């Protein structure tokens, strides 16, 4: 499949008529307790290819050059890779996307157990960085209030039927993961609670394991934004395979027009371990953001979160 996707993208690139470019640079200096320090730099080049003749067709290529330097061990690693690269066609009824792309599955903000392609890692410095999956995705608008989409990758498959109702958006899905020999029957739900401004979300499913124990994995959460820019979010997760229950909460607040603070707390009620993330984002300019934060872990050494080192980081993001 990889060679087919590469050939399709190369053909579109050669015959494109308009090219838009953007460059991003990210530098992260991280200090881990009892583990030393590291410096990470990423330069991301983004190319968007458009056609004057075919307005419904475009392509995107995002290339990353990543350099990781372990300050403690004086060890340097450099790698260039394709973060995303895909061709997309859109009309009133159809959407077809071919290439290395982000597959939009799940409605959770801290966890999304239905996403077998590129799930959230809320404990990372960059939880929004979710590498693409080499795949073919097709979406069809059955009506103005419902659609169907199917995704095929090298070892994962997904089929989803979604309805946009007056009170909520709901979906049923079937997923297959050949690498882990699992099949999942799942759902998504997202809607407002009685016009109160409280957004309710839930997703999950029953996972059938070929050589193992079947189990449920689901989340339920709520989010509310106040007029003063304070946003509160809470998510509960239950995983019957691990017999674990989690609670995650986030608080974000605009301290000044240029300074945003956010706090994330996750508790594993099974092994009593916890994770805390605190970040302050300061806008130095329209396209320059400075982040200062910490990742704190607590619990026994053999627990889920207690086995990690606390760390502190400074991140500089530049877009031009």
N, C-alpha and C positions, 0 to 999 in steps of 0.2 A: 504493500500500500504506500510506503514512503516514496518509492520511485515514481509511482503514478501521481501522487500529490505534487512532487517536485516538478514533474513535466508540465502539469496543468498550470502551476504558478509561473513557470518560466515562460510559457506561451503568452500568458496575459501580460507579463512584464514587458515582453518584446513588442507587443502591439498596443500598449497603453499610449494615451495621447496627452495626459496631464499628470504631473507628479507633484505631490505635496510632501514636504519633509519637516521633521521636528527632531530635536536632540534633547535628551535628558541626561543629567549626571547626578549620581547619588554617591555620597561618601559616608560610611558608617564606621566610627571608631568605638569599639566595644571593649569593656574591661570586665572579665569574669573573676569572681572570687576563687582563689586557689587554683586558677587555671590560666592566668596570664591575660594578655591583651591581643587584639587583632584589629587590622584596618582593612575595610572592604570598600572597593570602588567599582562602580558600574557606570559605563557609558552606554546609553540606549539610543539607537538611531531608528526612527520610525518613518516609513515611506508609505504614502497612500496613493494608489494608482487609479485614475479616473478615465472614463471614455466619453468623448463628446458624442460619438455615434450611438453608444449603448448606455443610456443614463441609468439603467437599473443594475449595471454591472460595475463593480470596483474590486480592488484587491489591496491588501495591507501586508507589509513586511516589517517586522520589528526584530532588530539584531542587537544582542547584548554582548559587550566585552566586559568580562568580570575579572577583577584582580583581587585576590585575597592574600594578605600578608600577615603571617603570625609573628607578631613583634617579639614574643618571648623566645620562640625557637628559631627566629630569623629564617623563616620558610616562606617562600613566595610561590603562588600559583596563579596562572593566567589562562583564561578560557574564553573563546568566542563561540556563541551559539545563537540559534534562531529561537527567540522567545515566543513570537507568534508569526505566522505567515499563512495567509488564506485568501481565497477568492470567494466573493459573495455576490449572489444575484437576488434581487428583491423586486417583487411586483405586488399587486393588490392581494393576490391569493397565495403566492409561493415565496419561500426563502430557501435558497440552496447555498451552503457554505462548505468549501472543500479546503482542507489544509490543517495546519497546526493552530488550533483555536481554543478559546475558552468556552466550555460547554456550560450554559447557564442552568444548573440544577440546584434545587433547594431554595428555601426562603429564610433559613436561619442566619443569624448574625454572628453567633459564637461557635455553633456547630451546624453542620448540614449533613446528616448521616445518609441521605439519599444520593449524595454526589459521589459516585464511584470514579469520576474522571479527575477532578482537581479540587478536593475539599479544602475548607478553611483550616488554617493553623493559627488560632487566635493567640497562641503563646509566642509567636515569632515577632521580630522587630517590624517586619513588613507583612502583616496578615493579608494585605490586598494583592501581594505578588503571588499569582497563581499561574504556573506555567501551562501552556496550551497542550492540547492532546491532538495528535495526528488522527484526523477523523473526517467523515462525511456526514453533514447534518442537513436534514430536510424538514421544513416546517410548512404546513398547509392550513390556511384559514378556512375552516369548515363553514363558519358563518361569522358575523360581526362579534359574536359572543363566545366563540369556541374555536380552538385550533388543535392540531395534532402535530407532533414532531417526532422524528426518529433519528438516532445517531448510531453510526457504525465506526468503530475504531479497530485496531489490530486484534485486541483481545477483550473488548467491552462493547456491549450493545444496550441501547435504551429505547423505549417506546413510551410516549406520554400523551395523554388526552387531557386538555385543559379547558375549563369553562370560566368565563368572566361574568359572574352573577352580580346582581344589584347589591348584595350584602358581603360578597367575598369572591376571591379568585380561588378556584379549587382544581386539583389535578389528580389523576390516577396514573400510575406508571408501572412498567415492568422493566427490570434491569438484569443483565447477565454479565458476570465477571468471570471469564474463563481462567484468568491467572490465579484467582483465589478459589475457583470452583464453587461459586455462589450464584444464587438467583434471588432476586428481591421483588416483592410486590409492595409498592409504596404509594404514598399520597403527599400532597402539598395543600396547605390552607393558609390564606392571608386575607384579612378583612378587618374593617373598623368595628369597634364595639358600640353599637347603638348611637352612632354619630357623636361619640364623646371625644373623639380625637385619639383614642387608645387603639393602637394597631396590634391585632392579635395574629400570631403566626404559629404554625405547627407543621411538622413534616416527620416522616419516618416510614418504617415498613417492617415486614416480616421477611427475614433473610433465611433462605434455605441453603444449607451447607452440604455439599456432596459427601464429604468425609468428615463429619463432625456433628455438632449439636446446632439445630436451628434456633434462632433467637429473634427477639424484637429489639429495635433500636429507634428511638423516637425522641423528639424535642417538642416543647410547647413554650411559647414566650409572649411577651407583651412589650410595647414601646410607646412612650408618650413624650412629646416635645412641648415644653412650656413657652409662653410668649417671650420670656426673658432669655431664650436660647439654651436653657437647661433641658437636657434630654436624659431620660431614665429608661433603661432597658433591662429586662430580666429573661433568662432562659433556663428551663429545667430539662435535663436529659436523663433518660433511663435506657440502660443497656442490659438486657436480661442475660446475655452470654457472660458478661463479667459480673453480673449481679450488682451493678454499680448505679448509683444515682448521683447526679451532678447538679449544681446550681451555679449559674454564671450571671453576673450583673455588671452593667457598665453605666458610668455617669460621665457626661461630657457637658462642658460649660464654656461659653465665650467670655473669658475674663475681661478682655478689652477687644476693640475691633481688630487688633493684630495678634492677640494671644488666645489660644484655645487650649484648655486642659481636659484630659480624659483619664478615667480610671477604670480598670477591669479587674474583677475578682472572680475566681473560679474555685469551687469547693467540691472535692470528691468525698462524699459521705461514707463511702465504703472503707477506704484506707486512711481517712482523716487528713489527707494532704491538700494543699492549697497552692494557688498561683495568683500573683498580683502584678498587674502592669500599670505603670503610671507614665503618662507622656504629656509634655507641653510642646505645642506647635507655635512657633513665632514667625510671622511673615516679615522677612527683611525687605522684600520687594514683591511686585506682582507675581513673579515667577521664581522667587527664591524663598525657601522655607527651612527654618532651623528647628530640629526636633531634639529635645533632651528627655531621656526617660530611663526607667529601670524595670527589670524583670526579676521579681522576687518569688522564690519557691520555699515551701515549708512542708515538713512531714518526715517520716522515717526514711532511711536511705533506700529501702526496698519499695517504697510507695511510688505512685505514678509521678507526682511532682517533687517529692523530696529527694529524688536521685539527681537533680540538676543543680548547677551552681547559679547563685544569684549573679546578675550582670547589670551593668550600667552602660548607656550608649549616648553618643551624640551623632545625629544624622543631619546632613546638609543636602537638600534637594534643589537642583537648578534645572529649569526648563527654558529652552530657547530654540 
